[in-house]
């Protein structure tokens, strides 16, 4: 039964609906939009809790993106994780997944991808489509189920690869709706520029930058330092970012507290039909 089309689904990356599709005690998870700690905490929101054994392939890490792959084992938590970083190409990711299938009986592992949207944003929709196709092809016979997540910016071409069950993060949606109601000006900036703000945050090499320093990390930006600052302020209100300390000068943002999974959930909520400017 492993590898059948019925077993391939598309859900929001950090929503319980993705994890609720898991029926095996063993899971291999590919993380494009969530760090390992945040992903593991997400299991606590499911009825069944975490699997007995999980292997995670981290393609989300920023600081170590250029480092050699390393695998760590946390025996007490039934976890092994391989850190590849964002520079890893698709074949390297697939090879890392294959390593975690070695020696495991066929059809006893569920394979999850937290969120294809960051891959589509970084490398293009075509790359995300190709990855989804290669994943299904390579592990069709080995995995019990393949569950693909996508929170935002998933094109029709990508959706056509899977059975679509798209949800948005309820907490993020509620926060976006509050911002729209309470501060429509800031909401407008966030709605227009959240993706560029995300790119600036992830490109910036400072831990506590001002908005102009985040802006300087962008290539051909649509924003100005002022409009980007308003957008970053909105992301703080929405819980994706924090400010650093109390200063009398320009606001500094704490990029060590940046939450990429929350940012993608906000993006999904902003793209939803129910949230209007």
C-alpha positions as CSV (number, residue, x, y, z in Angstrom):
1,X,0.0,0.0,0.0
2,X,3.0,2.3,0.4
3,X,3.4,4.9,-2.4
4,X,-0.3,4.9,-3.5
5,X,-1.7,8.2,-4.7
6,X,-4.3,8.0,-1.8
7,X,-1.4,8.3,0.6
8,X,-0.1,11.6,-0.7
9,X,-1.7,14.7,0.8
10,X,-1.1,18.5,0.9
11,X,-1.7,20.2,4.2
12,X,-0.6,23.4,6.0
13,X,3.0,22.9,7.2
14,X,2.5,23.2,11.0
15,X,-1.1,22.3,11.2
16,X,-2.2,19.2,13.2
17,X,-4.0,18.0,10.0
18,X,-0.6,17.2,8.4
19,X,0.6,15.2,11.5
20,X,-2.8,13.6,12.0
21,X,-2.2,11.7,8.7
22,X,0.6,9.8,10.4
23,X,-0.2,6.2,11.3
24,X,3.3,4.7,11.7
25,X,5.4,4.6,14.8
26,X,8.4,5.7,12.7
27,X,8.5,9.0,10.8
28,X,11.1,10.8,8.6
29,X,10.4,14.5,8.4
30,X,11.9,17.0,5.9
31,X,11.9,20.5,7.3
32,X,12.1,23.4,4.8
33,X,10.2,26.0,7.0
34,X,10.5,24.8,10.6
35,X,13.5,24.2,12.8
36,X,13.8,20.9,14.5
37,X,12.8,22.1,18.0
38,X,9.7,23.9,16.8
39,X,8.7,20.9,14.7
40,X,9.0,18.5,17.6
41,X,6.9,20.8,19.8
42,X,4.2,20.6,17.2
43,X,3.6,16.9,17.9
44,X,2.2,17.9,21.4
45,X,-0.8,19.4,19.6
46,X,-1.8,16.1,18.2
47,X,-3.9,13.5,19.9
48,X,-1.4,10.7,19.5
49,X,1.7,12.8,20.4
50,X,5.1,12.3,18.9
51,X,6.1,9.1,17.0
52,X,8.2,6.5,18.9
53,X,11.1,7.2,16.5
54,X,11.6,10.2,14.2
55,X,14.4,11.2,11.9
56,X,14.4,14.8,10.7
57,X,16.3,16.3,7.8
58,X,16.7,20.1,8.5
59,X,16.9,22.2,5.4
60,X,15.8,25.3,7.2
61,X,18.9,26.1,9.3
62,X,20.4,29.5,8.4
63,X,23.7,29.8,10.3
64,X,25.1,26.4,9.3
65,X,23.8,26.4,5.7
66,X,27.3,26.1,4.3
67,X,28.6,23.5,6.8
68,X,29.0,19.8,6.1
69,X,26.1,17.6,6.9
70,X,26.0,16.3,10.4
71,X,23.7,13.8,12.1
72,X,22.9,14.0,15.8
73,X,21.0,11.3,17.8
74,X,18.9,12.1,20.9
75,X,18.1,8.6,22.2
76,X,15.8,9.6,25.1
77,X,13.5,11.5,22.6
78,X,13.7,8.9,19.9
79,X,15.1,11.5,17.5
80,X,17.9,11.6,15.0
81,X,18.4,14.7,12.9
82,X,20.6,15.7,10.0
83,X,21.4,19.4,9.4
84,X,21.9,20.2,5.8
85,X,21.1,24.0,5.7
86,X,19.4,26.0,3.0
87,X,22.1,25.7,0.4
88,X,21.5,21.9,0.0
89,X,20.3,20.9,-3.4
90,X,17.3,18.5,-3.8
91,X,19.4,15.4,-4.5
92,X,21.4,15.9,-1.4
93,X,18.2,16.2,0.6
94,X,16.8,13.0,-1.0
95,X,20.0,11.2,-0.2
96,X,19.8,12.3,3.5
97,X,16.2,11.0,3.6
98,X,17.4,7.7,2.0
99,X,20.0,7.3,4.8
100,X,17.3,7.4,7.4
101,X,15.4,4.6,5.5
102,X,18.4,2.3,5.6
103,X,17.7,-0.9,7.5
104,X,14.1,-0.1,8.1
105,X,11.4,-2.6,7.0
106,X,9.6,-1.4,3.9
107,X,6.3,0.3,4.4
108,X,6.8,1.0,8.1
109,X,7.8,4.7,7.9
110,X,5.6,7.7,7.2
111,X,7.5,10.4,5.2
112,X,6.5,14.1,5.9
113,X,7.5,17.4,4.4
114,X,6.7,20.3,6.7
115,X,6.3,23.0,4.0
116,X,7.2,23.2,0.3
117,X,6.5,27.0,0.2
118,X,9.9,28.1,1.4
119,X,11.6,25.9,-1.2
120,X,9.3,27.4,-3.9
121,X,10.2,30.9,-2.6
122,X,13.9,30.3,-2.6
123,X,14.4,28.2,-5.8
124,X,11.1,28.7,-7.7
125,X,7.9,26.8,-8.1
126,X,9.5,24.5,-10.7
127,X,12.2,23.4,-8.2
128,X,9.5,22.6,-5.6
129,X,7.4,20.6,-8.1
130,X,10.5,18.7,-9.2
131,X,11.4,17.9,-5.6
132,X,7.8,16.7,-4.9
133,X,8.0,14.5,-8.0
134,X,11.4,13.0,-7.1
135,X,10.4,12.4,-3.5
136,X,7.3,10.4,-4.6
137,X,9.2,8.5,-7.2
138,X,12.2,7.6,-5.0
139,X,10.3,6.6,-1.9
140,X,7.0,5.2,-3.4
141,X,7.9,1.7,-2.4
142,X,9.7,2.3,0.8
143,X,7.4,4.8,2.6
144,X,4.0,3.8,4.1
145,X,2.7,7.3,3.5
146,X,4.0,10.5,2.0
147,X,2.5,13.7,3.5
148,X,3.4,17.0,1.8
149,X,2.9,20.3,3.5
150,X,2.5,23.7,1.9
151,X,1.4,26.9,3.8
152,X,1.6,29.7,1.2
153,X,2.6,30.5,-2.4
154,X,1.7,27.0,-3.7
155,X,0.8,27.3,-7.3
156,X,-1.7,25.2,-9.2
157,X,1.2,23.3,-10.7
158,X,2.4,22.3,-7.3
159,X,-1.1,21.6,-6.0
160,X,-1.7,19.3,-9.0
161,X,1.0,16.9,-7.7
162,X,-1.0,16.1,-4.5
163,X,-4.4,15.8,-3.0
164,X,-5.0,19.2,-1.6
165,X,-6.2,19.6,2.0
166,X,-5.1,23.2,2.6
167,X,-5.5,24.7,6.1
168,X,-4.2,27.9,7.6
169,X,-2.8,28.4,11.1
170,X,-5.8,29.5,13.3
171,X,-3.7,31.5,15.7
172,X,-1.9,33.3,12.9
173,X,-5.2,34.0,11.1
174,X,-6.7,35.4,14.3
175,X,-3.6,37.7,14.9
176,X,-3.7,38.9,11.3
177,X,-7.4,39.7,11.6
178,X,-6.8,41.7,14.8
179,X,-4.0,43.7,13.2
180,X,-6.3,44.4,10.2
181,X,-9.0,45.7,12.6
182,X,-6.8,47.5,15.2
183,X,-4.1,49.0,12.9
184,X,-5.1,48.9,9.3
185,X,-2.1,51.0,8.2
186,X,0.4,48.6,9.5
187,X,-1.7,45.7,8.3
188,X,-1.5,47.2,4.8
189,X,2.3,47.3,4.9
190,X,2.6,43.7,6.2
191,X,0.2,42.5,3.5
192,X,2.1,44.1,0.7
193,X,5.7,43.5,2.0
194,X,5.8,40.5,4.3
195,X,7.6,38.3,1.8
196,X,10.3,41.0,1.2
197,X,10.6,41.5,4.9
198,X,11.2,37.8,5.3
199,X,13.9,37.8,2.6
200,X,15.6,40.8,4.3
201,X,15.6,39.1,7.7
202,X,17.0,35.9,6.3
203,X,19.7,37.7,4.3
204,X,20.8,40.1,7.1
205,X,24.0,39.0,8.8
206,X,23.4,41.1,12.0
207,X,21.7,39.8,15.1
208,X,20.2,43.1,16.2
209,X,19.8,45.3,13.1
210,X,17.8,48.5,12.5
211,X,15.3,48.4,9.6
212,X,17.8,50.2,7.3
213,X,20.3,47.5,7.9
214,X,17.8,44.8,7.1
215,X,16.9,46.8,4.0
216,X,20.5,47.0,2.9
217,X,20.7,43.2,2.8
218,X,18.0,43.1,0.1
219,X,18.7,43.0,-3.7
220,X,16.4,45.3,-5.8
221,X,13.9,45.9,-3.0
222,X,10.4,47.2,-3.6
223,X,10.4,48.7,-0.1
224,X,12.1,51.7,1.4
225,X,13.8,51.6,4.8
226,X,10.7,53.3,6.2
227,X,8.1,51.0,4.7
228,X,10.2,48.0,5.5
229,X,10.4,49.2,9.1
230,X,6.6,49.5,9.3
231,X,6.4,45.9,8.0
232,X,8.9,44.6,10.5
233,X,6.9,46.4,13.3
234,X,3.9,44.5,12.1
235,X,5.7,41.2,12.2
236,X,6.6,42.0,15.8
237,X,2.9,42.6,16.6
238,X,2.1,39.3,14.9
239,X,4.6,37.3,16.9
240,X,7.1,36.5,14.2
241,X,9.8,38.8,15.4
242,X,10.9,40.6,18.5
243,X,12.6,44.0,19.2
244,X,15.9,44.1,21.1
245,X,15.9,46.0,24.4
246,X,14.7,49.5,25.0
247,X,16.6,52.1,23.0
248,X,16.2,55.9,22.6
249,X,17.3,55.6,19.0
250,X,15.9,53.7,16.0
251,X,14.3,50.3,16.8
252,X,16.5,47.3,16.7
253,X,15.1,43.9,15.8
254,X,16.1,40.7,17.5
255,X,16.8,38.3,14.6
256,X,17.8,35.6,17.0
257,X,14.2,35.4,18.0
258,X,12.9,35.3,14.4
259,X,10.2,32.6,13.9
260,X,10.2,31.4,10.2
261,X,7.3,29.0,10.8
262,X,5.2,31.8,12.2
263,X,6.1,34.0,9.3
264,X,4.9,31.5,6.8
265,X,1.7,30.9,8.7
266,X,1.2,34.7,8.6
267,X,1.8,34.7,4.9
268,X,-0.7,31.9,4.4
269,X,-3.3,33.9,6.5
270,X,-2.7,37.0,4.4
271,X,-3.2,35.0,1.2
272,X,-6.4,33.5,2.4
273,X,-9.7,34.9,1.0
274,X,-11.1,35.7,4.4
275,X,-8.6,38.4,5.2
276,X,-9.2,41.6,3.3
277,X,-7.4,44.9,3.5
